[in-house]
Amino acid sequence: MRVTRRFWLAVTAAGSLLVGGGVLDAPLLVVSAVGLTGWLLAMQFAFVRGVSQLRDDLTVTQSLDRARVQTGAETTYTLEASVDTAGDHLPLSVETEIPLVAQMEAGPDSTVTLGTSMQLASVTLPLTWETVGEYTIPGATATVSDGTGLFTQSFATAPGPEVLVEAPSVGPIHVGQGGKQLLRSVGEHDARGRTGGLSAEEIRKYVPGDALKYVDWKATARLDEAHVRNYEAEGNRSVVLIFDHRQTLGDGAPGNTKLEHLKSVAAAFQQRAETTRDPLGYVTIGDAGVTETRVPVARTEAYRSCQHRINDLDANAETPATAPATAAATGRVTGAVNPAADTQSPMETVLLAYRDATESKRHLPNQPLYNGLQAAPHEIRSADLLVICTDDSSPSELRNTVGQARRNATEVVVFITPSVAFDTDRLTDLDTAYERYRTFDQFRRELNEIDSVTAYEVGPLDQISTILSAGPANTNQRGYA
C-alpha cells in the first residue's frame, strides 16, 4: 500500500492542530487532531480490507486472436477486467505491459478502468510483431485507489497468453537432388555416419573414408599401422550451421531470394536440434568474412541466438568478427617444446607430423566461406553434423570448403541454391536454363559422391519445375554425360 500526497497533507493538518492546541492551551484543537488521526486510521483499515476483497473478486483476462503469427503481421490483443460482486467496490485500473518486440499504433489506450459500480470493462488493441521467437504477454498491473484519494495499491495479475512469431514463408520450397524432391522435413536428416554422444567401443584398422578425428594416434604409432577407434552412439549429436549470406545470396524476387530459402532450411535444423536437445552452433559468413561464430551447446539461449541470428541476416557485407590471435588462426604455436618428443617412436613422429600438416590452416584469397571454416574453433570444425548453406556462385570455393569440412566433421550436408532457379529474367529461354541447371547438377553430384557428404539443391518449386520441363520427361532417366 502506498499513501498519497493528500494523506500527508491530512497528517500535517493533524499535527498542526495538535501543536496548536498545546501552544494555545486549546483542548478543542487537540480533540480535532485526535479525531482526524482516528479517521485516517479507519480509512486505512477500510482500504486494506477493500483491496483484499477486490483481489478475490477481480478477474483479468488477456487474449490474442492467434497463437502463431509471422513477423510483420498484425494480431488482435484483448484485455478484459471483471469484478464478481453485487455491490460497489473500490475504483481500479488495469494496465497491460506490451512486449518490446510488439509494436502498437499510437493512440489506443492500453488501460482498462472500472468505477465503483462497474463490473466489466475491456479494451482491444492491434499489435504487430517484429522479431522471431516465442513470447509470453506479461501479467497486467491492477492499481486500486480509495474514494478519498488517500491510498493506492498495485499488484500484478497472472501472465497472459504465449505467442510464436515466425519468419515469413517463401512459399513451396524444393529440396532434392537432380530435380527430384527428396526431403520434406530437412531438419530430420538422418546421419549416414556416426552421431554425437560417442563412446569408445574398439580399435580397428583405418580404411579410406574414416574421419581423421577418429584416428587413434597412439595405437597407430604403437602398431606401426593406421588404426581408428570405433564408436557407438549413446546420446545427442552436435550440429553446426555454416551459413553464407554474401551479396549473391540476395538474388531472386523480393521475399523469395536464395537467402530466404536457405533460412527456411536452417530454421528446420534449429527447430529439430531444439526438439532433440542437440548441441547447436553456427558460423555466419558475409563478403568480408566471418560475421559471427557460436560453438555448439545444448542450451535454450543457444537455440534462441541461432534463431534470431539467422532470421536477421541480410544478403550484404557485414563487419567481420574480430580475428583470432595468430596462433589460434594457424592452429600452431611456433617455438613450443614437446616434452614427449624424446619418447616418440619413428612411426609416431611421422604420423604426428602428418596430423599437424593436415590440420594446418592455409588462407585462400577471395574464399571467405573456406577461410571462415578454417579459422573456426575446433568444436565447430569437428561437429558431428556440419550443415553448409550457400549457393553455386563459386564452385571451386565450395568444393574446397566441403573438403575441409569432411576432414574433421563426422558428416557434412550441403544445401545449394542454383542461381539459374533465381534468375527469373532468363527463364524465357528454357533450353539455356536447362543447360545451366544440368551444369549445376553435375557439380552437386560431384559433392554428393564424396564419402559422408550429402548435397541437396534448394529453390522455388515452380521455378525448378519450369526449368526441368525443358529436359527429359522422366527425371529418373536424366543422365548427364
N, C-alpha and C positions, 0 to 999 in steps of 0.2 A: 504494500500500500504506500502511496505517495501523497503527501499533503501539498496543497496548492498555495499560491500567494495569498489568497483570500483567508486561508486558515491562519497563516502567520499574522495577518492583519488583525484577525479576531483575537489571537493570543496576545498581541501587542496591546490591543484595547483593554483586555482583561488585566494585563499587568499595569497599565496606566491607571485604571480605576483602583486597583489595589494600592498602588503607591500614593495616589492622590488621597484616598481615604485615610491612609496612615498619616500623611503630612498634615492634612486639613482636619484630622480628627472627625471624619465624616463616616459614620458606620454605614450609611446608605450606599456609599460608593464601594465599600468593602463587600457588602451583600451583593451588589450588582456584579462585582468581579467574580465572586464565588458562583453566582448564578450562570454567568457567561461561560465559565470554565466547565461547570457541570453540563451545560448544554452541548459544548464541544465534545465532551467525553461520550454523551449519549448519542450524538450524531455519528461519532466514530464507531461505536458499538453497533449501531443500526446498519452502518455501511458495511462493516465486516460481515455481519450476518446476511445482508442482502447479496453481497458478492458470492458468498458460499452457496447460497440457494441458487443464484443465477448460473453458476458453473455447473450445477447439477441439471438445470433445465435447458441450458444452451446446447444447440446442435449446429455445428458448422460443417458444411459440405462443399468440397471443391471437386470439379469435374472437367474433363476435356472431351470434346466430341470424338477424338481419335486418340488411340494409344500408340499409334505408329504414324510417323509423318516424315516427309522428305524436307531437306533444307530448303528454305525459301518459301515453303508452303504455309498457309495460314490455318490455324486451328481456333476453335471457339472455346474459351475458358469461362466457366460459370462459378461464381462464389455465392453461396446461399447460407443465410443465418436464420435460425428459428428458435423461439423460446416457448417451451411447453409449460405454460402457466395460464390460469384463467384470469388472474388479476394483473395489476400493474407490477412492473419490475423496474429496476434501476436502468437508466438510459445507457446504451453502449454503442460502440462502433467496432466493426471487424474489418481489418485491413490485410490484404494479401501481399505477399512478397514475390514478385515476378522474378524468375531466374535470370541471371545476366545474359544467358545465351538466347533469351527470347526478347523480341522487340515488340513494344506496344505503341500503337499510334497515340500521338499527343491528343489530349482532350478527355478521354473517358476516365472517370474516377474509379479507382480500384478499391474503394471503401464502401462497406455496407453499414448503414446507420439504423438503429432500432430505438424509437422513442419509448417512453414508459408504457404506452398502451399498445405498441406494435408487437405482433407475434411472428412476422415473417417478412424478410426483405432479401433481395438478390441483385446481382449485377453480372452482366455478360460482357466479356472483353475479347477482341480479336488479337491473337498472338502469332507472330512469325518467328520461326526457329531458324537460327543462323549457323549452328555448329553441330556436327555429327556427334552422337553419344547417347547415353542413357541418363535421364534426369528425373528427379523427383520434385514436385512442387512443394516448397517448404510449407510448414504449418502457418496458418494465418494468425494474426495477433489481435486479440479482443481487448478493448480498453473500456473499462466501466467507470462511470462518474456518479456522484450523488446529485440530488436535485439542487443543493445549495452551492455546489462548486467548491466544496472544501477538500474533497478527497478524489483520487483516481487510483485505479489498479489495472495493470495489464498482465495478460497471461497468454501463452501460446497454445494453439489447438493442434490436433493431430496432423501429421504430414498429409499432403494431397496425393493425387494420382501420379503414376510413373508414365514417362513418355519416351519412346525410342525414336531418335532423329537419325535418319539415314541419308546417304548421298543420293542425288537424283539418279534414276536408272537411265542407261543409254539405249535401252531397247533390246531386242533379241540379239544375243551375242553368240557367235560361232566360235567354239573351242574344239579344235580337232586336228587331224593330220590328213594331208592330201585331199582336202575338200570334204572329208567325212567328219561329221560332228561326233566326237568320242566322249567328251566329258560334259556332264550336266551339273555336277557339283564338284568344281575344281578343288575345293578345299579338302575333299575326301580322297585325294590322290593317294593310292597305296604305294608304299616304298617297294621297289624291286630289290633293293639291298637291305641291309640290316637297319633296324630302327634304333631310337635312342634308349637310354636307360640300360646300358650294356654291362654285362658281367662276363668275366673271363670263363671260357669253357675248356679249351685245349689249344695246343700249339700244333700247327701243321705247316707243310711246305708252301712256300709262296707260289702262286700261279698268276699269270698275266691277267691284269684287271683288278687285282686286290688293291685297295686303297693303301697308300703309304702310311696313313695314320695307324694301321693295324700291324705294321711290321714290328716284330719283337727283335730289337736290335741286339740285345744281349744274347738271346738264344741264337740268332743268326751268326754272331761273332763266335760263339762257343762251338757251334756245329759246322762252321765254315760253309754254310749254305743258307740262302734266304728263307726265313720262316715268318709266318704271321700267327697271331693269336686269334683263334676263333672266339666269337662272342654270341651270346644268346640274348634276345630282347627280354627285358624284365620291367620296363616302365615306359615313360613318355620319351619322345624324341625331340631334339632341339630343331627349330625351324627358323631360317633366316631369309628374309626377303631382300633381294638386291634389286632396287627399283630405279630405273632410268627415267629421268624427267627432263632430258635435254630438249632443245627447241624443236627438233624433228618430231618429237612425240606430240607436238601441238597440231600436226597435220590432221585434216578431216573437217567435217562440218561442225559448227559450234555446238557443243554439248554432245558430240558424237566423235570425238577425236581418238587418236591412238591412246593418249594418256587416260581418257575416261574409261576405255575398255580395259586397260591394264589395271586401273584402280578397282574395277569390279572383281578381277581375278585376285588381286592382293587382298581385298576385303574378305573374299571367301576363305583364304588361308588364315587370315587373322581371326575370323569367327570360329573356324574349325580348331585352331590352336587354343583359343579361349575355352571352347567347349570341352576339349580333352585335357586342358591344363598343360599343354606342351610349352616348354620354354620358347619364347618368341623374341627375335631380334630383327633389325633391319639396317640397311645402308641405302641412303638416297644419293643419287649422283646427278649433278647438273653439268652444264657445259664447262664450268670452271673446275670441276672435280667433285669430291665428296662434300655433300651439304649437311649430312647428319648421320651419326652412327649410334646404334644401341645394341649392346651384346644381348644374347638371348637369356631371358629369365622368365620364370612362371609366376608372375605377379599381376594383379589386376591393373596396376598403374602402367605396366609394360604393354598390356593389350590396349589400354586407352591411348597411350602415347603413340603406338603404331597406327591405331585407327585414325587419330586426329592428324598425324603427320602425313599419311598417305592421302587423306581426303583434302588437305590444304595445299597439296603440291600443285604448282603451275608448270607448264612446259616452257621454262625460260631459265636463264642463268641465275643462280643464287650465289651468295657469298660462300665460298668453300669453308668447310670446317677447319679449325686450327690444325695445322700439320703436326704429326707426332715428331718426337725427337728423332734425330738421325739414326741412332742405334735401333730405335723401335721400328723405324721405317725400313731399314735394311734387313732387319732380322738378325744382325750380327753385332757383336761388340768387339772392336779391334783391341788388341793388346791384352786380352784376358788370358789368364793361365788356367789350363785344365788340370786339376790335381790328379785326375785319374789317367793322364796321358802315359805315365811311365808303366802302368799296369795293363795297357791295352795290347791285345794281340794284333798281329799284322792285318788279319782279316777285319777285325773290328775297326782299326784305324781307317782302312779303305772305305768301309761301309759308312762310318760316321762322316767322312769327308764327302761321300756321295749324298748323304742326307742333307748336309749343310748346303751342298750345291743345289739340290732340288728345291730347298726351301728358301734360297736366296731370292731377293726381290729386285727385279730389274724394271726400270721405268721406261715405258714405251711412249714416245711423243704422240700427241693427239689421240690418245686412247684412255680417256678418263674412266670408262667402265672397267677396263682391265686394271688400270693403276689403282682404282678405288678398292677393288677386291684384294689386290696385292698388299695394300697398306692397312687392310682391316685387321683388327685384333684376332688372335688365334682362335678365340671362342666362336668367331663368326666364320672364319675360313674352314674350320673343322666341324661345322654343324652336321647333324645327321641328315638334314634336308636343306639344300640351298635352292631357292626359287628365284630365278632371274627373269625379270620383266623388262623387255626392251623392244626395239624394232629392228628392221633389216637394213638400216641405213649404212652400217659399217660391218659387213660380213667378216672381214679379217679380224677386227677387234672382238667381235662376239665369239669367233672361233677361239681366239686366244683366251678370252675370259672363261669360256666353258672348260677349256683345257686346264686352266689354273684351278678352277673350282673342283674339277674331277680329281685333281691330285690330293685334295685334302678332305673334301666332304664325302659322306657315305653315298649320297645320291644327289643328283642335280636334275632339276626340272626347269625347262626354259619355255617361256611364253613369248612368242614373237608376233608383232603386228606387221603384216605385209603391207608395204607402202602402197602397192597397187590397189588395195582394197579401200584406201582412204583418199585416193586421187580421183575424186568424182568428176573432175573436168575432162579426164581422158578415157572415161568408160564408154564413150561413144564408139571407140574403135575396140571392139571386144576381142578381135584376133590378137592385137598387140597387147591388150591387157592380159589375155590368157597366157601369152608367151612370157610376160613378166612374172605372172604367178607361177608358171612352170619353173622358171629360173629360181624363184624364191623357194619353191617346194624341194627342189634338188638340194639346195643349201640346208634346208630344215632336215632333210633325210640324212645328210652327212652328219649333222649333230646328233640325230637320233640313233645313229649306228654306233656312237661311242658308248663303251660299256658304262652302265649305271647312269646314263643320261637319257632323258626323255624330252623331246622337243615338240611343242604344240604351236599351232597358228591361232591367233585371236583376232577377230574382226567382226564387222557388222554382218549379220546373217544374210541380209538381202543382197549386199554387195558381193559377198563371196559366191552366192548362188548365181548372180548375174554373170560374173566372170567365168564360172565353171560351165555355164551354158554354151560357151564358145568351144568347149573341148569335147572329148568323147562322152557319150551319153551315160555310160556305165562308169561310175567313179572307181569301182574295183578294178577295172581294166586299164586305168590310166597308168602308163609306164613311161618314164622319162629316160630316153636313151642318152 
